Amino acid sequence: MRLMVSGGGTGGHIYPALALIKALKKRDPDAQVMYVGSERGLESTIVPAKGIPFQSTRIQGFKRSLSLENFKTVYLFLKSVHEAKKMIRDFKPDVVVGTGGYVSGAVVYAASRLHVSTMIHEQNSVVGMTNKFLSRYVDKIAYVFDAAVDQLPANKMVKTGNPRAQEAAEIVSHFQWDEYGLHDDVPTLLIFGGSQGALKINSATVAAIPAFNQRNYQVVFVTGQKRYDGVMDQLKNVQVADNVVVKPYIPNMPEVLPRVAAIVGRAGATSLAEITADGIPSILIPSPYVTADHQTKNAKSLVDVGAAEMITEADLSGTTLVAKADQLMNDDALRQDMASASKHLGVPDAADRVLDVVLSLQQK
């Protein structure tokens, strides 16, 4: 098997691709893989660090308003398609898979023009511009949320889940809360706004700490490394009780998640894949700064089946955060029901499902 994968710009596009590659290598250790990304995207450092062969091209996204930059975007796209065709001819992949981001648009389109089997993976409830464009040319479309079905050609759609979920589901955790000075027999709420932190979530949590100090559950507040010093400045004159721990980041997050009673966080596709794979009740605060407000629609997919609660960022405050947290953390039965609903949404073999679709295209 020779597989070319392309996806970039954000972790939400990169990590599902890496999970797919991992599943392929597990099933076929002799498989050959080539990852094509953008020069400046996160993938340019993350992928080579994993020991995966990597090639890059220069590309950028369209401006949503009238801009001369869009002429440059078209030029770079056409140039990237030309470069991708050369990469494809040299590597000779059996299948080319796109997981999102502008770079995958050029690579997967080039493969379709060369009559190579193609597939895209859509992680979100709202389909991005690149995947909408590619949906006309690819052979198969793997998806996660049912809300995406009406936005793409139905005859190409295969529900697979997010490959990242399988990595989360297969983690064997030996983590204990005593590593953080906490107790393993006390329910723990994790508040996490993403690797960079989320300013509004951090501000609300700082305001909520005096109330959290009085609770009989534990709180682990992860600020994001870049925002940690600012948060600690805000907490200089605030007492932080023994049941509350503030951390800049958690390096072993996949091992920590199975020990969490509930989580407060964003509603990105990768986060929700991990949350549902582990069956964790959640309070979701969708980022309003993403394309087409897709995180809100992602979150509603969990809220509608009783797997999560949601607070909009506009409504988020210390008071609203504590109210939702108390509702969830003080009701064991509610948490169990939400955990069951969350687990039901999870797809613990998602990477294998995506790989099955890929392998079926190899025979096309």
C-alpha positions, 0 to 999 in steps of 0.5 A: 500500500502506498498512501499519500495524505494531505492536511494542514493548518490546524491540529484538527486537520493534522492529528486525524491524518496522523491517526490514520497513518498509525492505523495503516502502519499497524495493519501493514508495517511495509506500507509506504506513506508520504505526507504533503503539507504547507510550508508554514503550517503546524504540520511542517514541524509535527509530521517530520518529528513523527518520522513520517516522510514529508513534502511541502508546498506554498499555499494560502487561503482565500480572503472572504472580502474582495482583495487583490490577495485572492489573485495571489491565492489563485496563483499559488493554488495552481502552482501547488496543483502543478507541484502536487502532480509531480509529487504524485507521479514520483511517489505513485500512491494507490490512494490520496487522502485529504483531511482538510486545510487549503493544502489538501485542496491542491493535493487531492484535486491534483490526484483526481486529475491524474485519476488516482483514487481519492478520499476526504475526511470531514471532521466538523458539522459544518463543511469547510470550503476546501472539502466542499470544493473537493467533494465534486472530484473525490471517490469517497467522503468520510464524515463524523457528524450527521449534520454534514450529510446534507452538505455533501454528495450523499452517494459518496458519504461513509460515516467513520468517526474521527480517527483521533478517537481510536487513539484516545480509546486505546490509551491504557492510563496509569495516571493518578491524581495524587501526582497533582496533590489531589485525591483519586476518590474525589470527582475532578472537573478539568477546565481546558481551553486548548493548548494555547488557552482561551482568554474568556474561559480563563477569565471566567475560571479565575472569577470562579475560583473563590466558589470552587474553593468551597466545593467538595469536588476537585478542579484542575484548571489548565490555562495554556502555556502562553497565558499561565503567567497572566492568570497567575498575576490575576490570582496573586491576591486570590486564595486557591484552596487545596482542591483547586490546581492551576497548570500551564499545560498537561503533557500527558492529556490522553492519560489524564482524560480517563480519570476526569469526571467532567470537562469544560472546554471548546468544541473542536472536532479533535477534542470532541472525538477524544471526549466521546471516545472516553465517554466524558460528560462535558460543558462546552464553550464553543469558540465564536472565532471559527469559520461558520461558527462550526464549533457551536454546531459541533457542540449541539450534536452532543447537547441534543443527545444529552452528552453535554451542556453548553455555555455560549462565550457571550454568556460565560462568566464566573457565575454561569460557569460555577452554576453549570459545574455544580449542576453536573459535579453534584449529581452522580446520576446526571454524570452517569447518564451524560457519560453513557450518552457521550460514549454512545457517540464515540467511535472507538475504532474510527481509524480502522473504519477510515482505513477500511474505506482507504483500502477499498479504494486501493482496489478501484 
